[in-house]
Amino acid sequence: MRVVSKKKIIDYYAKNINAKVALEEWYKKVSKFSWENLNELKEDFPSTDYVGNNRVVFNIKGNDYRLIAIVIYVSHKLYIRWIGTHAEYDKIDVKNI
């Protein structure tokens, strides 16, 4: 997948250094795939949740962090919309972020 907006990852771990290794590993792993649908994505990331509106939630570093992305399977693009802690995630409207 082509990850659009890697800058969001870099900006996040610049302020949250404990997330750096896990986010970089996630980025490298996701970049190697070219999923055609949600089922294929879930084969590689079983704990991923589809929350509607083309949005998928990835658990990062166990469940310490969450990353919300819009996945466009046809063009093999993944747009990072939001990164935060699990506690921060519980306070947002996931479907509209």
Secondary structure, 3 states (H helix, E strand, C coil): CEEECHHHHHHHHHHCHHHHHHHHHHHHHHHCCCCCCHHHHHHHCCCCEEEECCEEEEEECCCCEEEEEEEECCCCEEEEEEEEEHHHHCCCCHHHC
